[in-house]
Amino acid sequence: MKEEINQGYEVLLLWPGEIKSYNKNPIIKKRKSQYNIQNFELVNCLPVPLMGGIKEIDDYMQKCDKNIYYEFFKKNKPNVIHIHTLMGLHDEFLQAAQDLNIKIVFTTHDYFGLCPKVTFLYKNKICKEILNFSSDKCLNCDDCNKNALSLKKIKILQSPIYRLVKNIKIVKRLRRIFNLKNQVDGVKKAEDDLLKLNKVGDYQRLRQYYSNMFEKIDRFHFNSNTTESIYSRFLNIKNGKVISITHSNIKNNIIEKNFNKTLKITYLGQISEYKGFFRLKDVLDEIYLEGYDDFILNVSSIPPSIESYMNIIGSYNYDNLYKIFKNTDLLVVPSLCKETFSFVTLEALSYGTPVLVSTNVGAKDIVEDKKSGFIISMDDNSLKEIILKLYKSRSILIDINRYIMNNFSPLSIKEHTKQVLKFYDL
């Protein structure tokens, strides 16, 4: 949005805000502009579950007065509406835009609308829904979403007070504890499956509701071939294009790296099963016990058990990336879930750091296998084999660093914005 402003366009931001009362019509409130972007809060939006799942299904399909959106569009006269998630959005918003012939573009940053939990994971394994669409139709959704937040809790999370405190350290820690508990609870067998079959129909109805919303979208911007593949399994998409993404902090910081005796591996994701951390840890445990113990695993978060080979670097921001990647021989992104992209992969490459990503990672599109890094399956022993190979021969990493220096140039936010504007067809 900031770059579109820089390129001479007028930009308005509408975001899901406070829920004062459920089952009430939305109110669009103008807030203070930021970076010359006109800023609007959608009060009484639909619930925003983030990655917590959906339990009270009907509350996510509430109807409202379409005229509220009509008036907003008529007053502000947008040429294009660019949606980055359906969370919190009424179907009437899309209906009004469609009636007024306003072009609607959607970027596939997540799988919300196809999967209530966003990740397409069931008990820490890829859901059958995307492995074979015809074999399963929301059969596991009730079990998968049983720990979803109540509407009362979601209302608190969307409150102005929570906005003020959400970045305080203790609140962040409580969130991490809750998320870890949710993952543990999610792999336990449901104690009561009596209502499961009844719930299946409800989740099918919810998916159909979102499918109807997707049908109103004119153009799909896929941020990776992974998202294009998954969305195309569920929807009949007539106008879509894969355009890789970036952000304004990505610069060309590629440097010639020094690879010393100790192999320095870095993992910057969440400490979770679906991100592949525990699979990576199991592999490193095996390697360590086999006597290949001269390596370090840098992690940004504190895992449940800290091994002797781990180095906790703590939370980081973009100012820290130079130091992090200077002390990284290999960035590992071993996701078990279908990641729509992975900015950390792009960030590593922008510093000339070799990467190892799973085939589930959307950012594999920007990795040249065995040239700028490695693309591996998480279903075999490839992870262990590659790490052992690099442990025994740093020359491989030297060659990859040189290849990145000579062949990789990160896309600038200016050029990316030009691509998106062209996709708008303004």
N, C-alpha and C positions, 0 to 999 in steps of 0.2 A: 504494500500500500504506500509506504514512504517513497519507494522508487517510482511508482506511478505518479505521485505528486511531483517528484523531481522532473518527470518527463512531460509535465504540463497538463495532467488530467485532474479533474475534481473527483475526490474519493470520499465516500461516506461509509462509516463502520456501524453495523447494527449487531449487538451482542446479547446473548441470553443473560438476563440479570436476576433481580430479586423476584421471588414469588410471594406476593402479599396474600393472595387468596387463590386456591384452586377453583376451577370451574368458573372463573371470571374472565371477562374479555381482556386481552392484552392492552397495555398502555405503552406507547413509544415516547420516551422522555429524552429530550436533547440534553447531553452532558457537555462538559468543557472539551473543546477541540484539542487534539494532540497532534503535533507534527503537521499542522494544517489539514488534518483529517477530521471531518465532521463526525461527531461521536454520539451514538444513540443507544440507550439501554432499553431492551425489551422487557418490561415489567410484566409479571404474570405470564411468562413464557411457559412452555411445557417443561417437565423435569429434565435435568441434565444428569444422567447417571454416570458419566465418564466411563470407567472400565469396571464399575461395580455390578453391572447387570440390572435387569428389570424384573420386578416381581408383581407390582400392581399394574397390570397391563393396560386396563382401560384408561388409566390416568395419563398415559402417554399418547392417547389418541383423542383427546378432548377437542371438541369443535369450538370455534369462536366466530365472531362477526367479521366476515371478509372485508367489510367496508372500512375497517380500521386500516388495513393494509392498502386498500384502494387509495384512501386519502393520503397516506404517507407517500406512495409512489407518484400520485398526481402532483403533489406539492414539490417533491424533490427530483422528479423526472430522470431516473437512472436509465442509461443506455444498456448497461449490462449489470446483472446481479451475479456475483461470484460467491458461491457457497463453499465453505470449508468443512462443514459437518452438518448433519440434520438434527443434532442434539438441540432440544429446546425449541425447535421450529414447528409452527403450525402448518398443516397442509394448506390452510387458507392463504398463507403467505404466497405459496407457489401458484395457487389458483388465481389469485389477484394479478400476479406478475404475468401469468400466461394469458389471462383475459386482456391485459393491456399490451400484449405483444412485446414484452420486455425479455430480452435474451437472458437465459439462465445457464450459467456455467458451474460445474461442480468439480472440485479437486478431491481426489481419493486419498485423503490423509489417514482415514481409518475405515473400518468395515461396519461402522454403526449403520443400522438399517437392514443389513444382511445378517448381522450377529448381535444380539443384545449385549453380549460381553465384549464386543469389539474385536477380540483376538482370534476367534474361531478355534479356541482350545477347549477341550473337554477332559477333565482330570489330567491336565498337563500333557495331553496328546492332541495332535491336530484332529479336529472334529471330522467325522465321516461326511458331514455336509459338503465340504469342499474337496474331499477325496473322491467321492462318488455322489453327485448331487441327487440322483434318483434313488439312492439306497436309504436315505434318511430325510425326514422332513420335520425338523424340530423335535425329534423323539427324546432328545436328552436336554432340551432347553430348561425344563422345570427343575431338574436336578442341578444343572449347571448354574442356574440363577437363584438357587435357594438362599444364598447368603447376600442377596442384593440389599442395598440400603433401603430403609423405609422412606416414604415420602416426607415424613417429618424431618428425618436426618438430611435428606437432599435439600429441603427447604432451608435448613440451617447453613448448609454448604454454599447455597446461593444467596445468602444474606449479606448485606453491606458490612456487618460486623465481622463475619468470617473473612471477607476480602481484606480487612485490615490486619488480621492476625495470622493468616494462613502461612506467611513466610517466616514467622517466629520459629526459632529452633525447636522448642518443645512441641509445637504443633506439627512440625515436619516429622519429628520422631514418632509422635503418636500415629501419624498417617502411615509411616513405614511399618510400625508394629501391626496396625490393622490390616494392611495389605498382605504382610507375611502370614498372619493368622488366616486370612481369607484363602490364601493358596493352600495352606495345610488342611483347612476344613474342606476345601473343594475336592480333595482326593479321597475323602472318606465316603463310604457308602451311605446313601440316604437311608434314614431310619424308617421313613414312611413313604412308600411309593403308591399308596392307594389312589391318590388324586392325579397321578402322573398322566394317564390317558386323557383325562378331562383337560388338563393344562396344555397338552400337545396342540389341541385345536385352538386354544387362546394364542399360543405363540405363532402358529401358522397364520392366524388372523392378523397378528402384529406385523409379521413379515410382509403380508399382502398390503397392509396399510402403507408401509414404507416403500414397497414396490410401486404403488400408485404414485407416491411422491417422486420417486426416481423417474417415472415415465414423463413427468412434466419438465424434466431437465433437457435442455437443448444440446449441450455439449459436455462431454466428460473429459476432464484433464486427468489422465492417469500419471501419477508421479513415478511409476515404474512398470515394467512388464509384468511383475508379480500382481499388482493391483488390477491391471487390465485383464489378466487371465481369470482372476477370481470374480470380479464384477461381471465378466462376460458369461460366467457359468450360471448366474442367477438372473441376469437382465438381458433383454434384447436391445443392445446398444448400437445405434445407427451412426452416431457421430462422436467418435472418441479418438484421442491421440495421446501417445506417451511423450511427455516432456519431463525430463529430469529436473530436479529442483535444487535450489541452493538458498543461501541467506546472506545478508549484508556483511557478516563477520568472516565469511570465507574469502581468503586472499591467497595469492600465490606465494606461499612461504616455504617452498621446496628447497631443502638444503642437502648437501652431501653429509651422510651420517657416518658416525664411527660405531662399528660393531665390535665390542670387546668380548672377553672370554665368557662372562656371565650372560646368558640369554635373558633379555628383559621383555617379558610378555605383559601386555596391558589389556585389562577388561574394564570398560567404562559404563556398562549397563547396570540395570537393577539386579539385586541379588534375588533372583527368582528362577523357578524351574523353567518357565516358558521362554525366558531369555537365554537359556542354555548354560547358565553359570554353573549349576551343579554337575552337568555333563562335563564341562571343562575341568572342574575341580577333580572329578573322578579320574579323568585322563592324567592330569598332573600328579595326582596321588600315585597312580600306577608307575609313571615315569620316575618319580622320586624314589619309590621303593625298589625300583630296578637298578638304582645306583646313579641315575642321571640327575644329580641333585644341584648342579650349578646353574640354577635359573631363579628368576624372581617373577612373581605375578603381582603387578600393580593393580589394585582395585580401588574404586572411588567410594564404595560403601562398605560397611562393616558386615561380613558374613556371620552366620550363626557360630561357626568354629573357625578360628584363625590358625592357619598352618604356618610352619616355620618359614616356608618359602614365600609367604605373602607380605606385601608392603601396602599398607593402607594410606593412600594419598589424600583421602578426604574429598569433600565437595570441591568443585572447581568451576571456573567460568572461562570465558574466552581469553582473558588475559593470562591464564595459567597454561594454555595449550602448548605454547612454545616449549616450556619446561617439561611438560608431560611427554610430548612426542620426542623431544631430544633424548629423553631417558626411556624410550620405547623402541625395541627392535621389531616387534610384531604386535599389531592390534588384532585382537580376536573378537569377532561378533558371531557367536555360535547359536543364534536364535533357533528355537524349536517352533516358534509361532511364525506365521506369515507376515513378516514386517513389511509395511508399505514402502518404506525407504530405509534410511539409517544415516542421519547426518554425521554421526561420529566416524563412519567410514569415509565420507567425503573430507571431513576435517583431517583425518590421518593422512590421506593421500595428498592433501594440500600442503603438508609438512614433509612430504617425501617418505612417509613411513609405510612399509609393507603391511598389507592387511590380509587377514584370513576370515572369510565370511561363509556362512552356510548358504545353501541353495534357497533357504527360506527368506533371505534378506533382499529386499527390493533394490538396495544400492549395489547389488552384484552387477547391475547394468553398467556401472562405471569402473568395474574391476576387470582387468584382462587376466584371465586365469594363467598362472605360472609366469606372468610378465610383471604386472603391478601388484600381484598378490595371488591368493588361492581361493577358489570357490569349491566348497566341499559338501558332501552329503552328511547329514547327522545320523544316518541310518547304518553306517558301517564304521570301520576303524580309521577312516581318513584323517580325523582330527589328531589322533595319536601318531599316526604315520608321518604326517607333515611336521608336527612339532619335533619329533625325534630326528627327522631328517635335517631340520634347521639347527637343532641342538648340536648335531655332529658336523655341520658345515655352514659356517657364517658366510661363505662366499656366495651362497644362493641369495642371501639377504642383500649383500653388496650389489649383486647384479640387478636385483629388483629395484633398489634405491636409485641406481644409475638409470634404469629404464624409466622410472617415474620422472626423474630430472629431465630426461630428453624427450619424453612423449606425453606427459600428462600436464594439462593446464586446467585448473578449476574454472568453471563457468562463473562469470561475474553476475551479481544481482542485476546490473544494468542490462546485460545481454539476456538473462533469463526473463526479465520483465518485458523486453521487446518480443520475445517468443510468445509469452502469455498474451500480450496485447494483439499480436498477429492472430493468435488462436481465437480471441474475441471477435476478430474480423470487423474491427471498427473502421 
